[in-house]
Amino acid sequence: MKVSLRMTRLAACLGAAVLAVGCAHMGEMGQGGRTAVGAGTGAALGAGLGALIGDSSRAAAIGAGIGAVAGGIVGYNWSGVKNDVEKSGASSLGVDVTEMPDGTLRVNIPSNVSFDTGKYDLKPELMPVLDSVARALVQHPELRAKAIGHTDSTGTMQVNQTLSVNRANAVTNYLNARGVDRSRLMSEGRGPNNPVADNSTAEGRAMNRRVELYLYAVQQ
């Protein structure tokens, strides 16, 4: 029986992930029986997915995700939180709420509802979505959040890096002002380094200008 090229690539991808996991500290299994595999493993898995789906830049960005978290991310039942965020108007704004393979819940905030060009002041239409995230964090003290800012490739690396950091900080500062303790929040700016679309087109640049807000539960 012949094994297809696609299946061969999938096996290689999974093999790389297993090797990477073997080198990482996994700890005890948490709620739901899953732990996060960290940035290195995620990036390797993303690269393998790129071979399968034909979009290596997008897959690598998805694979890298939130990266390594001290204590490890554990599985979590996101249904209630996800429904609350979606009911806040997220879908109508183009805010995508997705359960990720590493156990996190990603709230992907596109440029059209987050910030004006070159600015890091939150737009009013985004605030109900962030209010729902803040409520979830207040109601579920076992949860944490990390905001990651991204830009397109227009402009200098220094300007984009600073802008991405300021945008991520704007999101976490808002959550903090809504009652979420600062110790439960993290922010990071990645500038133009993790594109999910082609920076040579206006549509692609718009997709790359985003803030990804990850909710996660950590192993206790």
PyMOL CGO cylinders between C-alpha atoms (Angstrom):
from pymol import cmd
from pymol.cgo import CYLINDER

trace = [
    CYLINDER, 0.00, 0.00, 0.00, 1.52, 3.31, -1.04, 0.3, 1, 1, 1, 1, 1, 1,
    CYLINDER, 1.52, 3.31, -1.04, 2.07, 6.07, 1.51, 0.3, 1, 1, 1, 1, 1, 1,
    CYLINDER, 2.07, 6.07, 1.51, 1.30, 9.47, 0.02, 0.3, 1, 1, 1, 1, 1, 1,
    CYLINDER, 1.30, 9.47, 0.02, 3.82, 12.30, 0.00, 0.3, 1, 1, 1, 1, 1, 1,
    CYLINDER, 3.82, 12.30, 0.00, 1.47, 14.33, 2.18, 0.3, 1, 1, 1, 1, 1, 1,
    CYLINDER, 1.47, 14.33, 2.18, 1.37, 11.63, 4.83, 0.3, 1, 1, 1, 1, 1, 1,
    CYLINDER, 1.37, 11.63, 4.83, 5.15, 11.33, 4.71, 0.3, 1, 1, 1, 1, 1, 1,
    CYLINDER, 5.15, 11.33, 4.71, 5.47, 15.06, 5.35, 0.3, 1, 1, 1, 1, 1, 1,
    CYLINDER, 5.47, 15.06, 5.35, 2.96, 14.84, 8.18, 0.3, 1, 1, 1, 1, 1, 1,
    CYLINDER, 2.96, 14.84, 8.18, 4.95, 12.05, 9.79, 0.3, 1, 1, 1, 1, 1, 1,
    CYLINDER, 4.95, 12.05, 9.79, 8.14, 14.09, 9.51, 0.3, 1, 1, 1, 1, 1, 1,
    CYLINDER, 8.14, 14.09, 9.51, 6.37, 17.10, 11.01, 0.3, 1, 1, 1, 1, 1, 1,
    CYLINDER, 6.37, 17.10, 11.01, 5.08, 15.12, 13.96, 0.3, 1, 1, 1, 1, 1, 1,
    CYLINDER, 5.08, 15.12, 13.96, 8.46, 13.50, 14.43, 0.3, 1, 1, 1, 1, 1, 1,
    CYLINDER, 8.46, 13.50, 14.43, 10.12, 16.89, 14.70, 0.3, 1, 1, 1, 1, 1, 1,
    CYLINDER, 10.12, 16.89, 14.70, 7.53, 17.99, 17.24, 0.3, 1, 1, 1, 1, 1, 1,
    CYLINDER, 7.53, 17.99, 17.24, 8.03, 14.87, 19.34, 0.3, 1, 1, 1, 1, 1, 1,
    CYLINDER, 8.03, 14.87, 19.34, 11.80, 15.36, 19.38, 0.3, 1, 1, 1, 1, 1, 1,
    CYLINDER, 11.80, 15.36, 19.38, 11.38, 18.98, 20.44, 0.3, 1, 1, 1, 1, 1, 1,
    CYLINDER, 11.38, 18.98, 20.44, 8.94, 18.05, 23.16, 0.3, 1, 1, 1, 1, 1, 1,
    CYLINDER, 8.94, 18.05, 23.16, 11.34, 15.43, 24.45, 0.3, 1, 1, 1, 1, 1, 1,
    CYLINDER, 11.34, 15.43, 24.45, 13.93, 18.14, 25.04, 0.3, 1, 1, 1, 1, 1, 1,
    CYLINDER, 13.93, 18.14, 25.04, 11.49, 20.38, 26.91, 0.3, 1, 1, 1, 1, 1, 1,
    CYLINDER, 11.49, 20.38, 26.91, 10.37, 20.15, 30.52, 0.3, 1, 1, 1, 1, 1, 1,
    CYLINDER, 10.37, 20.15, 30.52, 6.78, 18.98, 30.37, 0.3, 1, 1, 1, 1, 1, 1,
    CYLINDER, 6.78, 18.98, 30.37, 5.91, 18.74, 34.08, 0.3, 1, 1, 1, 1, 1, 1,
    CYLINDER, 5.91, 18.74, 34.08, 2.73, 17.10, 35.33, 0.3, 1, 1, 1, 1, 1, 1,
    CYLINDER, 2.73, 17.10, 35.33, -0.35, 16.89, 33.16, 0.3, 1, 1, 1, 1, 1, 1,
    CYLINDER, -0.35, 16.89, 33.16, -2.86, 19.65, 34.00, 0.3, 1, 1, 1, 1, 1, 1,
    CYLINDER, -2.86, 19.65, 34.00, -6.58, 20.15, 33.57, 0.3, 1, 1, 1, 1, 1, 1,
    CYLINDER, -6.58, 20.15, 33.57, -7.74, 18.45, 30.39, 0.3, 1, 1, 1, 1, 1, 1,
    CYLINDER, -7.74, 18.45, 30.39, -4.53, 16.41, 30.23, 0.3, 1, 1, 1, 1, 1, 1,
    CYLINDER, -4.53, 16.41, 30.23, -2.60, 18.80, 27.94, 0.3, 1, 1, 1, 1, 1, 1,
    CYLINDER, -2.60, 18.80, 27.94, 0.49, 20.97, 28.35, 0.3, 1, 1, 1, 1, 1, 1,
    CYLINDER, 0.49, 20.97, 28.35, 1.92, 23.62, 26.08, 0.3, 1, 1, 1, 1, 1, 1,
    CYLINDER, 1.92, 23.62, 26.08, 4.97, 22.74, 24.03, 0.3, 1, 1, 1, 1, 1, 1,
    CYLINDER, 4.97, 22.74, 24.03, 6.65, 26.15, 23.99, 0.3, 1, 1, 1, 1, 1, 1,
    CYLINDER, 6.65, 26.15, 23.99, 7.89, 28.45, 21.27, 0.3, 1, 1, 1, 1, 1, 1,
    CYLINDER, 7.89, 28.45, 21.27, 10.60, 26.21, 19.82, 0.3, 1, 1, 1, 1, 1, 1,
    CYLINDER, 10.60, 26.21, 19.82, 8.33, 23.22, 19.38, 0.3, 1, 1, 1, 1, 1, 1,
    CYLINDER, 8.33, 23.22, 19.38, 5.52, 25.39, 18.07, 0.3, 1, 1, 1, 1, 1, 1,
    CYLINDER, 5.52, 25.39, 18.07, 7.75, 26.96, 15.46, 0.3, 1, 1, 1, 1, 1, 1,
    CYLINDER, 7.75, 26.96, 15.46, 8.99, 23.54, 14.33, 0.3, 1, 1, 1, 1, 1, 1,
    CYLINDER, 8.99, 23.54, 14.33, 5.45, 22.25, 14.10, 0.3, 1, 1, 1, 1, 1, 1,
    CYLINDER, 5.45, 22.25, 14.10, 4.42, 25.38, 12.24, 0.3, 1, 1, 1, 1, 1, 1,
    CYLINDER, 4.42, 25.38, 12.24, 7.17, 24.88, 9.70, 0.3, 1, 1, 1, 1, 1, 1,
    CYLINDER, 7.17, 24.88, 9.70, 5.98, 21.32, 9.16, 0.3, 1, 1, 1, 1, 1, 1,
    CYLINDER, 5.98, 21.32, 9.16, 2.42, 22.51, 8.73, 0.3, 1, 1, 1, 1, 1, 1,
    CYLINDER, 2.42, 22.51, 8.73, 3.68, 24.94, 6.13, 0.3, 1, 1, 1, 1, 1, 1,
    CYLINDER, 3.68, 24.94, 6.13, 4.85, 22.01, 4.02, 0.3, 1, 1, 1, 1, 1, 1,
    CYLINDER, 4.85, 22.01, 4.02, 1.37, 20.53, 4.27, 0.3, 1, 1, 1, 1, 1, 1,
    CYLINDER, 1.37, 20.53, 4.27, -0.80, 23.59, 3.72, 0.3, 1, 1, 1, 1, 1, 1,
    CYLINDER, -0.80, 23.59, 3.72, 1.51, 25.47, 1.38, 0.3, 1, 1, 1, 1, 1, 1,
    CYLINDER, 1.51, 25.47, 1.38, 1.84, 28.66, 3.47, 0.3, 1, 1, 1, 1, 1, 1,
    CYLINDER, 1.84, 28.66, 3.47, 4.94, 28.40, 5.61, 0.3, 1, 1, 1, 1, 1, 1,
    CYLINDER, 4.94, 28.40, 5.61, 4.93, 31.99, 6.90, 0.3, 1, 1, 1, 1, 1, 1,
    CYLINDER, 4.93, 31.99, 6.90, 1.35, 31.73, 8.19, 0.3, 1, 1, 1, 1, 1, 1,
    CYLINDER, 1.35, 31.73, 8.19, 1.89, 28.27, 9.68, 0.3, 1, 1, 1, 1, 1, 1,
    CYLINDER, 1.89, 28.27, 9.68, 5.13, 29.28, 11.40, 0.3, 1, 1, 1, 1, 1, 1,
    CYLINDER, 5.13, 29.28, 11.40, 3.43, 32.31, 12.93, 0.3, 1, 1, 1, 1, 1, 1,
    CYLINDER, 3.43, 32.31, 12.93, 0.55, 30.16, 14.16, 0.3, 1, 1, 1, 1, 1, 1,
    CYLINDER, 0.55, 30.16, 14.16, 2.99, 27.57, 15.47, 0.3, 1, 1, 1, 1, 1, 1,
    CYLINDER, 2.99, 27.57, 15.47, 5.11, 30.09, 17.39, 0.3, 1, 1, 1, 1, 1, 1,
    CYLINDER, 5.11, 30.09, 17.39, 2.01, 31.52, 19.07, 0.3, 1, 1, 1, 1, 1, 1,
    CYLINDER, 2.01, 31.52, 19.07, 2.43, 32.66, 22.64, 0.3, 1, 1, 1, 1, 1, 1,
    CYLINDER, 2.43, 32.66, 22.64, 5.75, 30.87, 23.11, 0.3, 1, 1, 1, 1, 1, 1,
    CYLINDER, 5.75, 30.87, 23.11, 7.05, 29.34, 26.31, 0.3, 1, 1, 1, 1, 1, 1,
    CYLINDER, 7.05, 29.34, 26.31, 5.31, 30.17, 29.59, 0.3, 1, 1, 1, 1, 1, 1,
    CYLINDER, 5.31, 30.17, 29.59, 6.81, 29.48, 33.00, 0.3, 1, 1, 1, 1, 1, 1,
    CYLINDER, 6.81, 29.48, 33.00, 5.02, 26.54, 34.59, 0.3, 1, 1, 1, 1, 1, 1,
    CYLINDER, 5.02, 26.54, 34.59, 3.54, 25.35, 31.30, 0.3, 1, 1, 1, 1, 1, 1,
    CYLINDER, 3.54, 25.35, 31.30, 0.10, 25.96, 29.80, 0.3, 1, 1, 1, 1, 1, 1,
    CYLINDER, 0.10, 25.96, 29.80, -2.57, 23.44, 30.75, 0.3, 1, 1, 1, 1, 1, 1,
    CYLINDER, -2.57, 23.44, 30.75, -5.72, 22.45, 28.92, 0.3, 1, 1, 1, 1, 1, 1,
    CYLINDER, -5.72, 22.45, 28.92, -8.83, 24.48, 29.70, 0.3, 1, 1, 1, 1, 1, 1,
    CYLINDER, -8.83, 24.48, 29.70, -12.54, 24.44, 28.86, 0.3, 1, 1, 1, 1, 1, 1,
    CYLINDER, -12.54, 24.44, 28.86, -12.90, 27.71, 26.96, 0.3, 1, 1, 1, 1, 1, 1,
    CYLINDER, -12.90, 27.71, 26.96, -16.55, 27.39, 25.90, 0.3, 1, 1, 1, 1, 1, 1,
    CYLINDER, -16.55, 27.39, 25.90, -18.01, 29.86, 28.41, 0.3, 1, 1, 1, 1, 1, 1,
    CYLINDER, -18.01, 29.86, 28.41, -15.27, 32.47, 27.99, 0.3, 1, 1, 1, 1, 1, 1,
    CYLINDER, -15.27, 32.47, 27.99, -15.34, 32.15, 24.21, 0.3, 1, 1, 1, 1, 1, 1,
    CYLINDER, -15.34, 32.15, 24.21, -19.11, 32.60, 24.06, 0.3, 1, 1, 1, 1, 1, 1,
    CYLINDER, -19.11, 32.60, 24.06, -18.96, 35.69, 26.28, 0.3, 1, 1, 1, 1, 1, 1,
    CYLINDER, -18.96, 35.69, 26.28, -16.26, 37.33, 24.16, 0.3, 1, 1, 1, 1, 1, 1,
    CYLINDER, -16.26, 37.33, 24.16, -18.11, 36.54, 20.93, 0.3, 1, 1, 1, 1, 1, 1,
    CYLINDER, -18.11, 36.54, 20.93, -21.36, 37.98, 22.34, 0.3, 1, 1, 1, 1, 1, 1,
    CYLINDER, -21.36, 37.98, 22.34, -19.57, 41.26, 23.07, 0.3, 1, 1, 1, 1, 1, 1,
    CYLINDER, -19.57, 41.26, 23.07, -19.63, 42.03, 19.35, 0.3, 1, 1, 1, 1, 1, 1,
    CYLINDER, -19.63, 42.03, 19.35, -16.32, 40.44, 18.43, 0.3, 1, 1, 1, 1, 1, 1,
    CYLINDER, -16.32, 40.44, 18.43, -17.62, 38.70, 15.33, 0.3, 1, 1, 1, 1, 1, 1,
    CYLINDER, -17.62, 38.70, 15.33, -19.21, 41.82, 13.86, 0.3, 1, 1, 1, 1, 1, 1,
    CYLINDER, -19.21, 41.82, 13.86, -15.92, 43.67, 14.32, 0.3, 1, 1, 1, 1, 1, 1,
    CYLINDER, -15.92, 43.67, 14.32, -13.85, 40.97, 12.66, 0.3, 1, 1, 1, 1, 1, 1,
    CYLINDER, -13.85, 40.97, 12.66, -12.24, 39.93, 15.95, 0.3, 1, 1, 1, 1, 1, 1,
    CYLINDER, -12.24, 39.93, 15.95, -11.50, 36.22, 15.68, 0.3, 1, 1, 1, 1, 1, 1,
    CYLINDER, -11.50, 36.22, 15.68, -11.71, 34.06, 18.84, 0.3, 1, 1, 1, 1, 1, 1,
    CYLINDER, -11.71, 34.06, 18.84, -9.94, 30.73, 18.37, 0.3, 1, 1, 1, 1, 1, 1,
    CYLINDER, -9.94, 30.73, 18.37, -8.97, 27.83, 20.60, 0.3, 1, 1, 1, 1, 1, 1,
    CYLINDER, -8.97, 27.83, 20.60, -5.34, 27.09, 19.74, 0.3, 1, 1, 1, 1, 1, 1,
    CYLINDER, -5.34, 27.09, 19.74, -3.60, 23.69, 19.65, 0.3, 1, 1, 1, 1, 1, 1,
    CYLINDER, -3.60, 23.69, 19.65, -1.34, 24.66, 22.56, 0.3, 1, 1, 1, 1, 1, 1,
    CYLINDER, -1.34, 24.66, 22.56, -4.32, 25.11, 24.92, 0.3, 1, 1, 1, 1, 1, 1,
    CYLINDER, -4.32, 25.11, 24.92, -4.62, 28.90, 24.72, 0.3, 1, 1, 1, 1, 1, 1,
    CYLINDER, -4.62, 28.90, 24.72, -7.58, 31.00, 23.57, 0.3, 1, 1, 1, 1, 1, 1,
    CYLINDER, -7.58, 31.00, 23.57, -6.48, 33.57, 21.00, 0.3, 1, 1, 1, 1, 1, 1,
    CYLINDER, -6.48, 33.57, 21.00, -8.41, 36.79, 20.51, 0.3, 1, 1, 1, 1, 1, 1,
    CYLINDER, -8.41, 36.79, 20.51, -7.04, 38.17, 17.23, 0.3, 1, 1, 1, 1, 1, 1,
    CYLINDER, -7.04, 38.17, 17.23, -7.68, 41.91, 16.99, 0.3, 1, 1, 1, 1, 1, 1,
    CYLINDER, -7.68, 41.91, 16.99, -7.36, 43.32, 13.45, 0.3, 1, 1, 1, 1, 1, 1,
    CYLINDER, -7.36, 43.32, 13.45, -6.07, 46.78, 12.62, 0.3, 1, 1, 1, 1, 1, 1,
    CYLINDER, -6.07, 46.78, 12.62, -9.41, 48.20, 11.52, 0.3, 1, 1, 1, 1, 1, 1,
    CYLINDER, -9.41, 48.20, 11.52, -10.86, 48.05, 15.05, 0.3, 1, 1, 1, 1, 1, 1,
    CYLINDER, -10.86, 48.05, 15.05, -7.75, 48.31, 17.21, 0.3, 1, 1, 1, 1, 1, 1,
    CYLINDER, -7.75, 48.31, 17.21, -5.62, 51.37, 16.37, 0.3, 1, 1, 1, 1, 1, 1,
    CYLINDER, -5.62, 51.37, 16.37, -5.31, 54.13, 13.80, 0.3, 1, 1, 1, 1, 1, 1,
    CYLINDER, -5.31, 54.13, 13.80, -2.23, 54.06, 11.57, 0.3, 1, 1, 1, 1, 1, 1,
    CYLINDER, -2.23, 54.06, 11.57, 0.90, 54.84, 13.55, 0.3, 1, 1, 1, 1, 1, 1,
    CYLINDER, 0.90, 54.84, 13.55, -1.06, 55.20, 16.81, 0.3, 1, 1, 1, 1, 1, 1,
    CYLINDER, -1.06, 55.20, 16.81, -1.51, 53.09, 19.92, 0.3, 1, 1, 1, 1, 1, 1,
    CYLINDER, -1.51, 53.09, 19.92, -4.70, 54.62, 21.35, 0.3, 1, 1, 1, 1, 1, 1,
    CYLINDER, -4.70, 54.62, 21.35, -7.45, 52.00, 21.58, 0.3, 1, 1, 1, 1, 1, 1,
    CYLINDER, -7.45, 52.00, 21.58, -10.49, 52.61, 19.39, 0.3, 1, 1, 1, 1, 1, 1,
    CYLINDER, -10.49, 52.61, 19.39, -13.81, 52.87, 21.30, 0.3, 1, 1, 1, 1, 1, 1,
    CYLINDER, -13.81, 52.87, 21.30, -15.47, 50.08, 19.31, 0.3, 1, 1, 1, 1, 1, 1,
    CYLINDER, -15.47, 50.08, 19.31, -12.92, 47.57, 20.64, 0.3, 1, 1, 1, 1, 1, 1,
    CYLINDER, -12.92, 47.57, 20.64, -13.57, 48.32, 24.30, 0.3, 1, 1, 1, 1, 1, 1,
    CYLINDER, -13.57, 48.32, 24.30, -16.67, 46.08, 24.75, 0.3, 1, 1, 1, 1, 1, 1,
    CYLINDER, -16.67, 46.08, 24.75, -14.59, 43.13, 23.54, 0.3, 1, 1, 1, 1, 1, 1,
    CYLINDER, -14.59, 43.13, 23.54, -11.79, 43.93, 25.98, 0.3, 1, 1, 1, 1, 1, 1,
    CYLINDER, -11.79, 43.93, 25.98, -14.38, 44.45, 28.73, 0.3, 1, 1, 1, 1, 1, 1,
    CYLINDER, -14.38, 44.45, 28.73, -15.59, 40.88, 28.18, 0.3, 1, 1, 1, 1, 1, 1,
    CYLINDER, -15.59, 40.88, 28.18, -12.01, 39.59, 28.35, 0.3, 1, 1, 1, 1, 1, 1,
    CYLINDER, -12.01, 39.59, 28.35, -11.46, 41.53, 31.57, 0.3, 1, 1, 1, 1, 1, 1,
    CYLINDER, -11.46, 41.53, 31.57, -14.63, 40.03, 33.07, 0.3, 1, 1, 1, 1, 1, 1,
    CYLINDER, -14.63, 40.03, 33.07, -13.44, 36.54, 32.22, 0.3, 1, 1, 1, 1, 1, 1,
    CYLINDER, -13.44, 36.54, 32.22, -10.08, 37.16, 33.85, 0.3, 1, 1, 1, 1, 1, 1,
    CYLINDER, -10.08, 37.16, 33.85, -11.66, 38.63, 36.99, 0.3, 1, 1, 1, 1, 1, 1,
    CYLINDER, -11.66, 38.63, 36.99, -14.15, 35.76, 37.26, 0.3, 1, 1, 1, 1, 1, 1,
    CYLINDER, -14.15, 35.76, 37.26, -11.52, 33.08, 36.62, 0.3, 1, 1, 1, 1, 1, 1,
    CYLINDER, -11.52, 33.08, 36.62, -8.40, 33.88, 38.69, 0.3, 1, 1, 1, 1, 1, 1,
    CYLINDER, -8.40, 33.88, 38.69, -6.62, 30.81, 37.35, 0.3, 1, 1, 1, 1, 1, 1,
    CYLINDER, -6.62, 30.81, 37.35, -6.37, 32.50, 33.95, 0.3, 1, 1, 1, 1, 1, 1,
    CYLINDER, -6.37, 32.50, 33.95, -3.60, 34.75, 32.60, 0.3, 1, 1, 1, 1, 1, 1,
    CYLINDER, -3.60, 34.75, 32.60, -3.33, 36.91, 29.48, 0.3, 1, 1, 1, 1, 1, 1,
    CYLINDER, -3.33, 36.91, 29.48, -0.56, 37.94, 27.12, 0.3, 1, 1, 1, 1, 1, 1,
    CYLINDER, -0.56, 37.94, 27.12, -0.91, 40.59, 24.42, 0.3, 1, 1, 1, 1, 1, 1,
    CYLINDER, -0.91, 40.59, 24.42, 1.43, 40.42, 21.41, 0.3, 1, 1, 1, 1, 1, 1,
    CYLINDER, 1.43, 40.42, 21.41, 1.63, 43.39, 19.08, 0.3, 1, 1, 1, 1, 1, 1,
    CYLINDER, 1.63, 43.39, 19.08, 2.46, 43.03, 15.37, 0.3, 1, 1, 1, 1, 1, 1,
    CYLINDER, 2.46, 43.03, 15.37, 3.03, 45.52, 12.54, 0.3, 1, 1, 1, 1, 1, 1,
    CYLINDER, 3.03, 45.52, 12.54, 3.49, 45.34, 8.80, 0.3, 1, 1, 1, 1, 1, 1,
    CYLINDER, 3.49, 45.34, 8.80, 6.91, 45.90, 7.22, 0.3, 1, 1, 1, 1, 1, 1,
    CYLINDER, 6.91, 45.90, 7.22, 6.33, 49.55, 6.26, 0.3, 1, 1, 1, 1, 1, 1,
    CYLINDER, 6.33, 49.55, 6.26, 8.77, 51.89, 8.00, 0.3, 1, 1, 1, 1, 1, 1,
    CYLINDER, 8.77, 51.89, 8.00, 11.91, 51.18, 9.98, 0.3, 1, 1, 1, 1, 1, 1,
    CYLINDER, 11.91, 51.18, 9.98, 12.38, 48.18, 12.22, 0.3, 1, 1, 1, 1, 1, 1,
    CYLINDER, 12.38, 48.18, 12.22, 12.92, 50.42, 15.25, 0.3, 1, 1, 1, 1, 1, 1,
    CYLINDER, 12.92, 50.42, 15.25, 9.68, 52.36, 14.72, 0.3, 1, 1, 1, 1, 1, 1,
    CYLINDER, 9.68, 52.36, 14.72, 7.68, 49.18, 14.13, 0.3, 1, 1, 1, 1, 1, 1,
    CYLINDER, 7.68, 49.18, 14.13, 9.12, 47.44, 17.16, 0.3, 1, 1, 1, 1, 1, 1,
    CYLINDER, 9.12, 47.44, 17.16, 8.31, 50.36, 19.44, 0.3, 1, 1, 1, 1, 1, 1,
    CYLINDER, 8.31, 50.36, 19.44, 4.81, 50.66, 17.98, 0.3, 1, 1, 1, 1, 1, 1,
    CYLINDER, 4.81, 50.66, 17.98, 4.11, 46.94, 18.45, 0.3, 1, 1, 1, 1, 1, 1,
    CYLINDER, 4.11, 46.94, 18.45, 5.20, 47.12, 22.10, 0.3, 1, 1, 1, 1, 1, 1,
    CYLINDER, 5.20, 47.12, 22.10, 3.08, 50.21, 22.77, 0.3, 1, 1, 1, 1, 1, 1,
    CYLINDER, 3.08, 50.21, 22.77, 0.02, 48.60, 21.20, 0.3, 1, 1, 1, 1, 1, 1,
    CYLINDER, 0.02, 48.60, 21.20, 0.39, 45.44, 23.26, 0.3, 1, 1, 1, 1, 1, 1,
    CYLINDER, 0.39, 45.44, 23.26, 0.86, 47.56, 26.40, 0.3, 1, 1, 1, 1, 1, 1,
    CYLINDER, 0.86, 47.56, 26.40, -2.29, 49.54, 25.56, 0.3, 1, 1, 1, 1, 1, 1,
    CYLINDER, -2.29, 49.54, 25.56, -4.31, 46.32, 25.64, 0.3, 1, 1, 1, 1, 1, 1,
    CYLINDER, -4.31, 46.32, 25.64, -2.86, 45.05, 28.93, 0.3, 1, 1, 1, 1, 1, 1,
    CYLINDER, -2.86, 45.05, 28.93, -3.14, 48.51, 30.51, 0.3, 1, 1, 1, 1, 1, 1,
    CYLINDER, -3.14, 48.51, 30.51, -6.83, 48.55, 29.64, 0.3, 1, 1, 1, 1, 1, 1,
    CYLINDER, -6.83, 48.55, 29.64, -7.36, 45.12, 31.20, 0.3, 1, 1, 1, 1, 1, 1,
    CYLINDER, -7.36, 45.12, 31.20, -5.49, 46.24, 34.32, 0.3, 1, 1, 1, 1, 1, 1,
    CYLINDER, -5.49, 46.24, 34.32, -7.70, 49.33, 34.57, 0.3, 1, 1, 1, 1, 1, 1,
    CYLINDER, -7.70, 49.33, 34.57, -10.73, 46.99, 34.47, 0.3, 1, 1, 1, 1, 1, 1,
    CYLINDER, -10.73, 46.99, 34.47, -9.59, 45.12, 37.56, 0.3, 1, 1, 1, 1, 1, 1,
    CYLINDER, -9.59, 45.12, 37.56, -7.14, 42.49, 36.29, 0.3, 1, 1, 1, 1, 1, 1,
    CYLINDER, -7.14, 42.49, 36.29, -4.03, 42.35, 38.47, 0.3, 1, 1, 1, 1, 1, 1,
    CYLINDER, -4.03, 42.35, 38.47, -0.86, 43.37, 36.68, 0.3, 1, 1, 1, 1, 1, 1,
    CYLINDER, -0.86, 43.37, 36.68, 0.87, 40.16, 37.78, 0.3, 1, 1, 1, 1, 1, 1,
    CYLINDER, 0.87, 40.16, 37.78, -1.53, 38.17, 35.56, 0.3, 1, 1, 1, 1, 1, 1,
    CYLINDER, -1.53, 38.17, 35.56, -0.76, 40.17, 32.43, 0.3, 1, 1, 1, 1, 1, 1,
    CYLINDER, -0.76, 40.17, 32.43, 2.14, 40.12, 29.98, 0.3, 1, 1, 1, 1, 1, 1,
    CYLINDER, 2.14, 40.12, 29.98, 2.83, 42.06, 26.80, 0.3, 1, 1, 1, 1, 1, 1,
    CYLINDER, 2.83, 42.06, 26.80, 5.30, 41.69, 23.96, 0.3, 1, 1, 1, 1, 1, 1,
    CYLINDER, 5.30, 41.69, 23.96, 6.00, 43.47, 20.68, 0.3, 1, 1, 1, 1, 1, 1,
    CYLINDER, 6.00, 43.47, 20.68, 7.24, 41.53, 17.66, 0.3, 1, 1, 1, 1, 1, 1,
    CYLINDER, 7.24, 41.53, 17.66, 7.24, 44.36, 15.11, 0.3, 1, 1, 1, 1, 1, 1,
    CYLINDER, 7.24, 44.36, 15.11, 7.01, 42.98, 11.55, 0.3, 1, 1, 1, 1, 1, 1,
    CYLINDER, 7.01, 42.98, 11.55, 8.73, 39.69, 12.42, 0.3, 1, 1, 1, 1, 1, 1,
    CYLINDER, 8.73, 39.69, 12.42, 5.67, 37.38, 12.40, 0.3, 1, 1, 1, 1, 1, 1,
    CYLINDER, 5.67, 37.38, 12.40, 3.62, 38.20, 9.30, 0.3, 1, 1, 1, 1, 1, 1,
    CYLINDER, 3.62, 38.20, 9.30, 0.55, 36.14, 8.52, 0.3, 1, 1, 1, 1, 1, 1,
    CYLINDER, 0.55, 36.14, 8.52, 0.07, 37.59, 5.04, 0.3, 1, 1, 1, 1, 1, 1,
    CYLINDER, 0.07, 37.59, 5.04, 1.99, 39.14, 2.13, 0.3, 1, 1, 1, 1, 1, 1,
    CYLINDER, 1.99, 39.14, 2.13, 3.42, 42.56, 3.01, 0.3, 1, 1, 1, 1, 1, 1,
    CYLINDER, 3.42, 42.56, 3.01, 3.61, 43.48, -0.68, 0.3, 1, 1, 1, 1, 1, 1,
    CYLINDER, 3.61, 43.48, -0.68, -0.17, 44.02, -0.85, 0.3, 1, 1, 1, 1, 1, 1,
    CYLINDER, -0.17, 44.02, -0.85, -2.40, 46.48, 1.02, 0.3, 1, 1, 1, 1, 1, 1,
    CYLINDER, -2.40, 46.48, 1.02, -4.65, 43.63, 2.13, 0.3, 1, 1, 1, 1, 1, 1,
    CYLINDER, -4.65, 43.63, 2.13, -1.71, 41.64, 3.43, 0.3, 1, 1, 1, 1, 1, 1,
    CYLINDER, -1.71, 41.64, 3.43, -0.28, 44.59, 5.34, 0.3, 1, 1, 1, 1, 1, 1,
    CYLINDER, -0.28, 44.59, 5.34, -3.66, 45.19, 6.97, 0.3, 1, 1, 1, 1, 1, 1,
    CYLINDER, -3.66, 45.19, 6.97, -3.76, 41.57, 8.16, 0.3, 1, 1, 1, 1, 1, 1,
    CYLINDER, -3.76, 41.57, 8.16, -0.26, 41.84, 9.58, 0.3, 1, 1, 1, 1, 1, 1,
    CYLINDER, -0.26, 41.84, 9.58, -1.15, 44.94, 11.64, 0.3, 1, 1, 1, 1, 1, 1,
    CYLINDER, -1.15, 44.94, 11.64, -2.82, 43.24, 14.58, 0.3, 1, 1, 1, 1, 1, 1,
    CYLINDER, -2.82, 43.24, 14.58, -2.73, 42.48, 18.29, 0.3, 1, 1, 1, 1, 1, 1,
    CYLINDER, -2.73, 42.48, 18.29, -3.07, 38.88, 19.39, 0.3, 1, 1, 1, 1, 1, 1,
    CYLINDER, -3.07, 38.88, 19.39, -4.42, 38.50, 22.92, 0.3, 1, 1, 1, 1, 1, 1,
    CYLINDER, -4.42, 38.50, 22.92, -3.85, 35.03, 24.36, 0.3, 1, 1, 1, 1, 1, 1,
    CYLINDER, -3.85, 35.03, 24.36, -5.71, 33.73, 27.41, 0.3, 1, 1, 1, 1, 1, 1,
    CYLINDER, -5.71, 33.73, 27.41, -4.26, 30.70, 29.14, 0.3, 1, 1, 1, 1, 1, 1,
    CYLINDER, -4.26, 30.70, 29.14, -4.25, 28.71, 32.37, 0.3, 1, 1, 1, 1, 1, 1,
    CYLINDER, -4.25, 28.71, 32.37, -0.92, 27.78, 33.92, 0.3, 1, 1, 1, 1, 1, 1,
    CYLINDER, -0.92, 27.78, 33.92, 0.12, 24.62, 35.67, 0.3, 1, 1, 1, 1, 1, 1,
    CYLINDER, 0.12, 24.62, 35.67, -0.03, 25.11, 39.43, 0.3, 1, 1, 1, 1, 1, 1,
]
cmd.load_cgo(trace, "trace")
